[in-house]
Amino acid sequence: MEACRSVSALTRRDSSSSIIIVSVHPRASLSRDPREPSERSDRINDGFDMSAAAAAPALRLQYFNIEGPAEKIRLTLSIAKIPFRDDRVAFEDWPSVKPTTPYGQLPVMYVDDEAMAQSDAILRYCGRLAGLYDEQRAREIDEAVSLVEDMRESWYPNLAVGMVPEKYNLEKGSDAHAATTKAMRERWIREELPRYCGFISKRVAGGKFLCGDRVTIADCALVPLLRRFRSGGIDHVPKECLDAFADVVAYFEKFHAIPEVAAWYAAKSA
């Protein structure tokens, strides 16, 4: 039955739509005693009760075909092997999709066809399903998620100035636009990135994740932001910008070495 299946390492694109179909494979019957530790709990996060993941509802995550704020949700579900439809909206289709969303924005999660908006709310909901948001440690996890959000909000104007210069009273493509974008981004990388990497380093030193020895939604929130900085795809942000922060790099690599994470990105690059 559908509810008894979980995500495998493979994905494929339906040629008739923009939906990424997350392939699934059979797993054990749901008749297992819920008091017994699940295989995922033992292997990924010893101590978290992940039995709820086995009975997850039908999920469809709708976002554009980029990582963005949806990636933390995709990672959360993928780590726990919770099946979901990764519905990628083409940019040219956005005008027709926008009126169907609760607040005129993405991502939106459809839970048994009921729409749920706001990426952090979706993240926590999926974190509970996945066992990556431990209610007993919610204060610590929420603090780490808020730190990630502070970092993202601090960075965002420096990204946005290149994309929507009119919001900064700049003419797109002008010399002033190019110079301002360069100056803003270089200043942030020089002054603010070390400050935030210092905060992160204190939390992950010694080979830990953001909230100790176990992966949480906070890690799923942080890593996509770090991936963006290391992508080499942002003007005036060198892909080596994190290399000076050894603990952050080790943390980044440790997260990507999680088998489910490695499989997720391997499938995307295939």
QUIMORA-V100556 format. One record per residue. RES is the residue in one letter. D_LAST is the distance of its C-alpha to the last C-alpha in Angstrom with 1 decimal. Layout:
BEGIN
<<RES:D_LAST> <RES:D_LAST>>
END
This chain:
BEGIN
<<M:28.5> <E:25.9> <A:27.3> <C:26.7> <R:23.0> <S:20.4> <V:16.7> <S:14.5> <A:11.2> <L:9.4> <T:9.3> <R:9.7> <R:11.5> <D:15.0> <S:15.9> <S:19.3> <S:18.7> <S:16.9> <I:16.4> <I:13.2> <I:14.2> <V:13.9> <S:14.3> <V:17.4> <H:19.3> <P:23.1> <R:24.9> <A:28.5> <S:31.2> <L:32.3> <S:35.7> <R:35.1> <D:37.8> <P:36.4> <R:38.5> <E:36.4> <P:33.5> <S:30.1> <E:27.6> <R:25.3> <S:28.4> <D:29.3> <R:25.8> <I:24.6> <N:27.9> <D:31.0> <G:33.7> <F:31.9> <D:32.7> <M:29.4> <S:31.0> <A:30.8> <A:27.0> <A:27.7> <A:29.7> <A:27.6> <P:28.3> <A:26.0> <L:23.9> <R:22.3> <L:21.1> <Q:21.4> <Y:20.3> <F:18.9> <N:15.2> <I:15.6> <E:16.1> <G:19.9> <P:22.3> <A:20.2> <E:17.7> <K:20.5> <I:20.9> <R:17.3> <L:17.4> <T:20.8> <L:20.0> <S:16.8> <I:18.9> <A:21.5> <K:19.3> <I:21.1> <P:19.7> <F:19.4> <R:18.4> <D:16.3> <D:18.1> <R:16.9> <V:19.9> <A:19.9> <F:22.3> <E:24.5> <D:24.9> <W:26.1> <P:29.8> <S:29.9> <V:28.0> <K:30.0> <P:33.3> <T:31.7> <T:30.8> <P:33.5> <Y:33.8> <G:32.1> <Q:29.0> <L:25.7> <P:24.2> <V:26.0> <M:25.5> <Y:27.0> <V:28.5> <D:29.8> <D:29.9> <E:31.9> <A:30.7> <M:30.4> <A:30.0> <Q:29.9> <S:26.9> <D:28.9> <A:30.7> <I:27.5> <L:26.3> <R:29.5> <Y:29.5> <C:26.1> <G:27.1> <R:30.1> <L:28.1> <A:25.7> <G:28.5> <L:27.3> <Y:30.4> <D:33.4> <E:36.5> <Q:38.7> <R:36.8> <A:36.1> <R:38.3> <E:36.3> <I:32.9> <D:34.2> <E:35.6> <A:32.3> <V:30.5> <S:33.3> <L:32.9> <V:29.3> <E:30.6> <D:33.3> <M:30.9> <R:28.8> <E:32.0> <S:33.4> <W:30.4> <Y:29.9> <P:32.9> <N:31.6> <L:28.3> <A:30.1> <V:32.7> <G:30.2> <M:29.0> <V:32.3> <P:35.1> <E:37.7> <K:37.8> <Y:38.9> <N:41.5> <L:39.5> <E:39.0> <K:35.4> <G:34.9> <S:38.2> <D:39.0> <A:40.0> <H:36.6> <A:34.8> <A:37.2> <T:37.2> <T:33.5> <K:33.4> <A:36.4> <M:35.2> <R:31.7> <E:33.1> <R:35.9> <W:33.6> <I:31.4> <R:34.7> <E:36.7> <E:34.8> <L:31.5> <P:33.6> <R:35.7> <Y:32.8> <C:31.1> <G:34.5> <F:34.6> <I:31.2> <S:32.1> <K:35.2> <R:33.3> <V:30.6> <A:32.8> <G:33.0> <G:29.5> <K:29.8> <F:27.8> <L:29.5> <C:31.8> <G:32.4> <D:30.7> <R:28.6> <V:25.7> <T:26.8> <I:25.9> <A:27.2> <D:24.3> <C:21.8> <A:23.7> <L:24.0> <V:20.6> <P:19.0> <L:22.0> <L:21.7> <R:18.0> <R:19.4> <F:22.1> <R:19.9> <S:17.4> <G:19.7> <G:19.4> <I:23.0> <D:25.9> <H:28.4> <V:26.2> <P:25.2> <K:22.0> <E:24.4> <C:26.5> <L:26.0> <D:26.6> <A:30.4> <F:29.9> <A:29.2> <D:29.3> <V:26.9> <V:24.3> <A:24.9> <Y:24.5> <F:21.2> <E:19.8> <K:21.5> <F:19.9> <H:16.3> <A:17.4> <I:18.2> <P:16.1> <E:15.3> <V:14.3> <A:12.1> <A:10.4> <W:10.2> <Y:8.6> <A:6.1> <A:5.2> <K:5.6> <S:3.8> <A:0.0>>
END
